Amino acid sequence: MKTILIVDDTPENLDVLKGILSPYYRLKIATNGRLALKIAFSPNPPDLILLDIMMPEMNGYEACRLLKENDKTQNIPILFVTAKSEVEDETKGFEMGAADYLVKPVSPPIVLARVKTHLGMHDQRKLLADQVAMRTQQLQSRNQELQETRIEVIRQLGRAAEYRDNETGMHIMRMSRYTKLLALRHGLSEPEAELLQQAAPMHDLGKIGIRDDILLKPGKLSDEEFTVIKSHTIIGKEIIGEQSAEVLNLGALIAYTHHEKWNGRGYPRGLKGEEIPLMGRLAAVADVFDALTSSRPYKKAWTVDDALSLIAREAGEHFDPKLAPLFVTLRPEIESIMLRYQEQD
């Protein structure tokens, strides 16, 4: 059974409305605006409110305003019950969110018809809102699944390149997280840093296009061989291409620029200083640090102390002079990532 709150300071008016509605609805009674608000804000609010306008202390307009400002009660239909029937009074009520007017002396058939109509409309709106909320939740869940799938595909693309270089795939896990840490410390927002972490695994995707005899060569590379190695930045950018997805375009940018150096002696374009996109500068620090602290068939892993010392020394040379010292301050978080994503034996 639906519950109706009747608000009126005149006992005779209350008796009339109770006589009309009590056979069909559960009723709650308030003799002033403040008591009406208390009942409406309770754990069991009414389904509809019949609200007198002319009341002492708090009139019906003020009570209506407060009800419509509250998230819990703003959708409850309010029908003003008043002897005032001037157009401007009705306009004011509708502007404040009232659903309808009942003019005293009330007609029982009209009261029952209006109450039934507005309760039905309220139920339909609530049903529609519930359906929209359920559908929205389903779409959000589906979008989350698609997002997770996209991230995993990107990660596996990065790992495919790393496996060519005798890696376990842990490099991209660590490097992408170092990049996000540095981005946050530099001042990027959480969404920007998260997008960067998602894109960073593609930084060495171009290794897929490098011949094994050069990529896996244990000894020193010749100048010609190193020229081939450097082309992985261009290959990575070309593999990804121009896409509609922001994360893929960011991945292409990182693949293309993460070997540029602040002093202009990097590759593939020899960009200098802030000519290098910020995302490439961020990824460069993280990539070099992880390469230094990782074991390879041709070298032992550097200690964290030695690797961070090099990062600090290369500020203004290899690395952005602002980013390098920031990275050094992240040592506790960096070591936590190193511990979590250790190489698998």
N, C-alpha and C positions, 0 to 999 in steps of 0.2 A: 504494500500500500504506500502510495506517495505521501510525503509530508509537506504540509503547507504552513508557513509562518505568517500569522496575521498580526500586524503592528498597528495599533490605534490606541489613543489615550481616552477614548469615550467608551464606557461599558456597553451602552446601547448598540453602538456600531459593532462591537465585538460579538454581542449576542446574535445580531442579525447574520453576520458572516458565518459564525459557528453553526447556526441553524441551517444554513444553506449547504455548507461543505462537510459537516461532521459525518453524514451518512456514507460519504464516498472517500474521504481522505483522513489521514492522521493529522491532527492539528497541534501547533505550538503557538502560544500567545505571548505577546510582548506589549506592554503599555507605554513604552517610550523607545526612542532611538537607540539609546545605549544598551538596553536589555536586548533589543533586536540584534545588535552587533554581536553581543556575547553569545547568543544562541546560534547565530549564523556562523561564527568562527569556531564553534564547538566541534568535537570529533565527528558528530553526525549532523551536518548542515541540512537545511530544508531543501526540497526540490523546487520550491517556488515561494515567492514572498509577496504578500498583499500589504502595501505600505501606505499608511496615511501621510499626507503632506504636512498639514497644520498640526504640529505637536510642539509642546514647550521644550526648552533647552536645546534639543537637537531635532530640527524638522526633517521631513522625509527626503528633501533634496540632499542634505548633508549626509544622512544615513546611506542614501543611494550612492553618493560619491565615494564614500569609504568602502562600501561593499564592492564597487567596481574597480577600486584600486588594489584590492587584495586578490592575489592569484587563486586562493582557495574558493572565493565566492564570486568572482567576476562573471562567471557564466550562469549564475542562478537567475532565472527570469524574475523581474520585478514588475509588478503591476501596481501603479499608483491608484489609490482609492481616495477620492477627494470631491468635495462639493464645488471646487473651482473648475470651471470648464472653458475658461478663456483660451484662445489659440496660443497666446504667448506662454502660458503655463504648460500647455501640452508640449510645445516646442522645446522648452527648457528641460522637461523630463526626458524626452526622447534623446536630446543632445547628451544627457548624462548617462544614457544607457538603459533607460526604462523600456520594457517590452510593450506596455500597453497602459491604458487608463480605464478605470471604472468610476463612473460619476454617481455620487450619492444623490438621492436614495437609490441604492442598487436594485437591479432586477435579478431575481434568482436565476432565471434561465440564461440571462446574459453572463452572469458571474460563472455559472457552471460551464457554459460554452467557451468563454475566454480562457478559463483555467485549464480546461481539457485541451484546448488548442495549443496553448503555450507549453504545457507539459509534453505534449506530443512532439512539438517542434524541438524542444530541448532534448528529448530522447533521440531524435533523428540526428541532431547536431553532435550529440555525444557519441552516437554509433559511428557517424562519419569520422569524427576525430579519432576514435579508437582504431578504425580501419586504416586511416592515414598513418597513425603512429605505428601500427603493426607492419604496414607495408614499408614505411620508412626504415624500421628496424631490420626488416628482411633485406632491403636494398643496402643498408649500411653493412650488414653482415656479409653480403655478397661482394660489395666493394672491398671490404677488408680481406676477403679471400683472394680477390683478384690482385690486390696490392701485395699481399704476401707471396703470391705466385710470381708476380713480376719481379719482386726483390730477389726471390730464390733463383729465377732464371738469370738475372743479371749476375748474381753471385757465382752461379755455375759457369757462366761465360768467362768470368775472371779466373776461376779455378782451372778451366780448360787451358788457358794460357800458362798458368803457373805450373801445371803438371808437365808441360813441355820443358820446363826448366828444373826438373827434379824437385819440385816443391810438393808439399802436402796440402796446400790450400790455406794453411794458417796465416801465410803472409798477408793475403788480402783481408782476412778477418782482423788481424792486428792493425794493419796499415789504415784501413777504413775507419776504425775506431779511434786511432791516434788523430786522424784528420778531423773527425768530429770534435774531439776534445779541444784541439787547437782552435777550431772555428768558433766554438763557444767561448773560449778564453779571449779570443780576439774581439768578440762582441756580436757575432752572428746570432740570430734568433734560433730557438730550438727547431722549428720547422726547416729553416735554411740549413742548419748543421745536420739534421737528420737526412735531408735530401742529398747532401754532400756525402754522407756515409754510405748511402745507397748507390751513389754513382761511382765512388772511388774504386770499387773492385774491378772496374773496367780499365784501369789506368794502363795496364800492360797487355791489353787484349791483342795488340798488334804483334806480339811475339808468335802468335799462331802462324804468321806469314814469314817467319825467319827460318832459314834452312837449319837442320839439325847440326850439320858439321860446323856451323858458326855459333849458333845459340848454345850448344853443349860443349864447345871446345874448352878443354881444361886449362890450356895455356894462354899466354898473352895473345891478344888479337892484333892482326896487322891493321894498318890504316884503312885498307880496303874493306877488311872484315868489320871494323868498327863502324864504317860508313853504312854497311848493311844493317848492323845492329841498331843504329840510330834511326833507321827508317821505320822501326816498329811504332814510333809515335805517329807517323803519317798513316801507316797501315791501320792502326787502331781507330784513328779518326775516320778513315774511309769505310772500314767495316761497319761502324755504327751509323755513319751518314747523318743526314738531317732528318729528324723525326718530330712528330707532334708531341711526344712525351718529354717533359722537361728533364726528367732524370736521365734519359738517353742522350739528349743534347749536352747535358752537363758532363756525362761520362765521356763523350767525344772531346769536349774541351779539355778535360783533365788528361785524357790519353795523349792529346796533342801538345800540351804545354808543361807537363810535370817534370820534364828534363831541361827546361829553360833555367838559366841562372841569373841572379840579380845583376851580376857584373857583365852580362851580355855574352858570356862564353858558352852558353848552353846550346841545345838543339831542340827542334829542327830549324828554327828561324833566327836564333841569336837575339831574341828579345831581351830588353834591358829594363831593370827597375820595374816601375809600375806599368810598363808596357805588357808585362806578363799578367794575365788574369789572376785575380786573387785566389780563385779556386785551384789553379795550377800551382801557385806559390804555397798554399796550405798543404796540398798533397805532396809536394816535393820534399818538405821537411819530414813528414811522416814516412814517406817511402824510403828515403835515405837512412833514417834512423833504424827502421826495421831491417833493411838490407845489411846494415853494419852489425846488428845484434843477432843475426841469423847465421847458422852454420851452413856452409856450402861445401861441395866436394873439393873446391879449390881454395877454401879459406876457413879459418876458425871464427866463431862468433866473437865480436868485441864485447867488452864489459859495458854495462850501462854508463858507468863513469866516463869511459873513453869515448863512447858514442856521443854522449851529451856534451862532452868537451869539444868534440869536433863541430857539432851543431853550433855551439856558442862561438867558436873561432871563425866559422864560415858566415857569420852574420854580416851582411853587406857585401859578401863575395858570392858564394853559392846561393845563400838564402836571403829572403827579405829581412832586413835588419831589425824589424819590429817583431816578426813572427818567431825567429830563432830563439831569442831570450824568453819569450812566452812559453815556448815548448819546454825549455829546461825547467820552468817552474811547475810543470805538470808531472814531475817524476813519480810521485806516489800513485797517481792514476795510471800512468804508463806502465809501471811495474805490475799493477793489478791486472791490466790487460795482458801483459806478457805471461803472467802466471796462468791466467784463464785459458789462453790460446797458445799453449806450448806446442812445439813440433811433436808429431806422433812418430814414435820409433817403429 
